[in-house]
Amino acid sequence: MPRLSDSMEEGTIIKWLKAPGDEVHVGDPLADIETDKATVTYEADAGGFLQPLAAEGDTLQIGATIARLLENAESAKADAAPLPPPTPAPPAEPAQPADAASEPAPAQRPLAVAASSGPAGRVKASPVARRIAAEMAVELSTITGSGPDGRIVKADVLAASTSRPATTPASALDGSGAKGEVTVIELTRTQALISRRMASAKATIPEFQVTVEVDADPALDLREQLRNTASPLPSVNDLIVKACALALRSHPNVNAAYVDGHFERYSRINVGVAVAAEGTLVVPTIFDADRKTLVEIAAQTRLLAGQVREGTVAPADLSGGTFTVSNLGMLGVARFTAVINPPQAAILAVGAARPRPVVGDDGTIVVRRVMEMTLSADHRIVYGADAAQFLQSVRKRLERPAVLLL
């Protein structure tokens, strides 16, 4: 199982793109693999004749063997049948009624190859089947599996769901019925990973927040000036990404990480941009953002955001970030704090630019569009003064945005 993202811990074989015994060359599409962030087409890095060792739907840890490339087709085909589990399954006991609360979270479940040889009484089912069953509120113990060794597969769950309700009465879960019908939804792989990483970040990173107000009028005025000359037109977030990238040059501790008891400073400035996809949040990376023009940043951001929402973003574009920008201003949020994306040292949360009365340079009251930005920082590497000075650098560039055009 290849590592297809920097946060990937395991992957699921969605589909083999070559049949057993097919000849494979370097670079040939070999399999579609579901990672923690997307479904990726894995290309062969060697040549030979394919002998799959993992079935479609199997989930395996990084480094586990999923196939072999042999020297001839006959050998590959001869042993191409699905392999039995490493150890025989113990005699099955009568299935016990499942309790929704007792079903382990996806991240804690055994690998699919071991599911059929789990403890007595545990229903044998692929990870995909378990996820779909949870989403459709289908009880696995009531299904007869059609897979190897009676294992329940996706098709079995879909067939069973046609004759079952999609929800479970609340009274069956808590005895009260006060909440109406309850739909139990299992986390996807991406949601489970985000949950673990964010919970770990809040528990282990001593973070703090610093907020500044930015006069957004100059940046918004610059954007209007570019409307007829720049294609694609940079968004406000593109301007913020460029301002942060330039500021990071002067604040290396913010473009860094605390890793295993030491600091790591990075020579490249790669800004991650939080993108909301269906049911999840993904952070693609704008590499060398300090060296890109506003138009280049705008084009790259739009491309990556589209790929994230379509589920086609490449693993390489989800790795290597050294700083992150999360913007909810377009949704009308005035101010919020964002959770650090480990192992990065900081993340910037951006609110909406709203009209507000302020005191002008001549002492008069004027109306300006003001935007609040909050930096969450890891106190092990970024101190209060560091955070404040970095935000001053970002604000200065947004309030005097001509520098963003350089």
N, C-alpha and C positions, 0 to 999 in steps of 0.2 A: 504494500500500500504506500504510494508516494505521498510526500508532504506537499500539499498543493496550496497551503496558506500558512503564514507564520503562527497562527493560533490553532491550526488543525491538530486534533488529537486522534481522530479516527475517521474513516470514510466508509460510505456505502456503495457497493457496486450496483448502479442503477441498470445498466445494460452493457453487455459485451458487444462490441462493434465488429468483432471477427469471430468466426466459428472455430470450434476445435479442429486443429490440423491445418488451418489457413496459414499461408506464409505471411510473415510480418516483416516490414522493413522499418528502419529508423525513421521516425516522424509519422508513421501511419497512425491514424486514430485507432485506439485500442479499446477503450471503455469509457462510458459516461460514469463519473464518480461524484456522488453528493458529498460535499465537504460541509464544514460548519457555516459557510457563507454563500455557497452557490453550487450548482451542478456544473462540473467541468469535464471537458473531453480530454482524457489523458492520452498523450501520444507516446508511442513506443520509443525507448531510448536504446534499443538493441534490436537485432534481427534474429529470425528463426521461425519455427513453426509453433503456433500457439497451443498450449495445454492449460486451459483454465483450471484453477484449483479452488476458486471461490464462486459460489452461485450468485446469480442476480438477486439482490435483496440482502445479501450478507453484509454485515458491518464488521470491519476489522480495524485494529489499531495500526498506527503508523509503523511501517517496517515489516508487517506480517506478509507472508507470501500469498499472493493472489493468483499467480500463474507462473508457468515456466515457458521458456522459449527453447525448443529442442531442435536437433539437427535434421530431423526428417519428419514428414507428415504422418507416417505410419505410427511412429512411437507416440506422437502427440494425440492421435485419434484413439489409440489403443487404450489409454488410461484417461480418456476425456470424460468418462461418466462422473457424476457428482460424487465427491468423496464422502465417506461416512464420517461421523464425528470422531475426534481423537480418542475418546473413551466411550464405551457403550453406555447408553442411558439406563439408569436403574429401572426396575419394574415400576410402572406408573400406578399410582394410587388413584382412587376415584377423585375426579376434579372437585375441589371445594368451591362453594359460592364465592365469587370474587368480591372483594371490598374495594371500592374506588380509592379509598384512602391508603390501602396497602400496596397499591401498584407502584413500584419504584419509578423515580424520575428517569427520563431517557438517558441522562448522562451517567446514571448509576447502573443501567441494565447491563447484563452480560453481553458479550459479543454474539452476533447471530450464529456463528459457527458453534457456539457452545450452548445455544438455547435448547437444542434438542437433547442435550445431555445434562440438563440442569437438575435441581433437586426433585425428588419424587413429588408428584402433584402439580408441578409448575406446567402451565400450558405451553406447548411448543409452538412458537410463532416467530416469523421474521420481524425485524424492527419496523419495516414499512407496514406490515399487517397490524402490529400493535398500535402504531400511530394512527392509522386509518380507523381502527376499531375504537380508539378513544375519541376521535373526532366525531364518529357516527354513533357513539354510545352503544356499540355492539359488544355483547359479552363473549369473550374468546372461549370460555369454557363450554359454550353451547354450540360451537362450530366444529365440524369434522374436517380436519386438514387434508388437503390433496397433495401436499409436498412430500419430499423424502422423509421417511420414518414418521408419517402422519403430521408433519409440520404444517401449520396454518400459514398460507401465503396471502398476498394482496387480493387475488381473485376470490378466495374463499370468503373474505370479509365483505367484499362488494356484493357477492351473491347473497350473503346472509342479511345485509342491510336493507335489501329490497322489501323484506317482510317484517321489518322491525321499526319502531318509532325512533326518531333521531334524538329524543330527549328522555330523561329519566325523571319521574315524579319526585319532587323534593321530599315527600313523605317517606320515600324508599331510602333516602339518604340520612335525613335527620329526624324523621318521625313527626315533624310538625306540619308540613305542607304550607307553612307561612310564606315561603319564598317562591312559591309557584314551581314551575318546572325548571330543572337545573340541567344545563348542558355542560358536560365535562369535556374540556378540550386539552389534549396533551400538547406539550411544547414541541415545536419543531426542533431539529438539530441546531439551527441558528439561534432560536430563542433560548434554548437550554444553555448554549455556550455563552451568550450575552449575559444571561442570568448569573452563571458561575463567575464570569470575569468581573461583572459590575459588583457583585456581592463581595468578591475577593478584594476588589479595589477599595471599597468603602471600609472593609475590615482591616486592611493592612497598610493603606497609604494614609499618612497623617496630612491630609489636605486642608487648605484654607482658601478663602475667597477674597478677592479684591475687586471693587466695582468703580468704574469711572463713567462720566457722562461725556458724550462726544457731540459737538455741533456737526450734524450730518448735512447741513445745507451745502457746504462747499463740495462734498463728494457727490451729492445728488445733482448739483448743478453741472459738475463735470460729466456725469453720466448723460445728462440731456445734451450737452455739447457734442458728445460722441455719437449721438443717436443716428445721425445721417452720414457718419464717416467710418464707424467701426462695425464690422460684421464677423461674428455675432456681437451684439451689443452687450458689454459687460454688465452684470447685475451688481447690485450693492454688495452682495456677498463676494463677488469676484474682486471688488475693490478692497474689501476687508482682508481677503486671503493675501493679496499682494502687499498690503500694508503690514500684515503680520510677518510675512516672509522677509521683507526688508528690515523690520525691527529685530527679527531673530538673529540677523547678522551681528548685531551689537550686543546681544544678550545670549551668549552661548549656553548658560545654565538652563535657559528655558527650552532650548533646542537640544535636549539631553534626556537622560534616563538614569534612574537609580536601579542598578542590577546587581544582585548577589553581593551586597556590601560595598560596592564601588560605584563611582560616577562614570557614565559614558557620554561624551560629547561627540556630536556628529558634524562632519564637514559639509554634508549636503542638507539642504533645507527642504523637507518634503512635507507639505501640509495636507493633512487628511480633512475631508469635507463630509460631515455627517449627512447621509441621504436616507430618508424614510422610504422603505419599500413595504410591500404588503405584509403586515404582521411582524416586521422586524426593522432593525436599523443597521445600515452598512456604511462603512467609512472608506471610500476609495481615496487614493492618494494622488495629489498633484506633485510630481517629482520636480525638484529644482525650481520651486515656485518663485524664488527670488530672482531667477534668471529669465523667467518667461515674461512676455508682454501681457498686458491686460487682455488683449484679444486672444492670445494663446491660452491663458488661464480660462477665459470664458468658453472657448471651444472645447478644451479638455474636460471642464466641469460638466458641460452639457452631455458630452459623449459618455462619460462615466456614469452620470446620473441615469441616463437612458438605459445603459447596460445593467445597472443595478436593478432597476425596476423590471427589466425583462429577464433577469436571472442569468445573463450571459457575461457578466464582468469576469475578467481573467484574474486568477489568483495573484499574479504579480502586481496587479493594480490595487490589491487590498493589503499589501504588505509594505514595509519600509517607511511608514509614516513617522515623523519626528515631532509633530505638533498637530493639534486638531482644532477646527473651527466648527461650532454647532450654532446654527442660526434659526431661530423661531420667529423672527421679526415679521416674516411674510404671513404668519398666521395670527398676527396681532398681539403676540406676547410681548409685554413691556420689559420684563426682566426675569431671568431664571438662572439657576446654577447647573452646570453640567458635571457629570462624573468623569474623572480622568480615565483615559483609555490606556491601561498599563501596557508596556512599561514607560510610556511617555511621562514627561514631567509636568505637563500642563495642558489645559483645554480652555478655549475661549467661548463663552456663551454670549450670543448677540441678540438683543431685543429689537423691537420696532422703533423706527424714527417717527416721533410724534411731535406735533406743534406744541410749544411751551413758551410762556413768557419768561424772558431772561433779561438780565441787565447788560446792556451793550457797553462798548468801550467808552462811550461818552456819558455813561451814567443813565441813559434813558432806557425805558422798558421796551423791548422788541420781542417779536415772536420768531422763534427759531425752531427748526426740527431737531430734536435732541434724541440721541440713541444711547442706551445704556449697554455697557459691555462688562461682563464679569469673568475674571480669570480664576479658575480653580487650579491650584498648584500644589505639588508635592513638597512639603516643608523640609524633607530630608535633603533636597538639592536646591530648591528655590526658596529664598527668604522673602520676608515682607517687602524690603526695599527693592529687591530684584523684581518682584511682581509689579510693584508700583512704577518703577522706571520703565519696564517693558510696556505697560499700558500707556504711559506717557508717550513713548515712541510711536505706538500704534495710533494714538489720538492725534499726535502732531502730523502724521502723514495723511490722515483722513481729513484733517481740517485745512491742510495745505496740499491738496491732492495732485498738484502738478508733478511732484516727484514720482507718483505712481506711473506716469507715462514714460519714464526713462527706461 
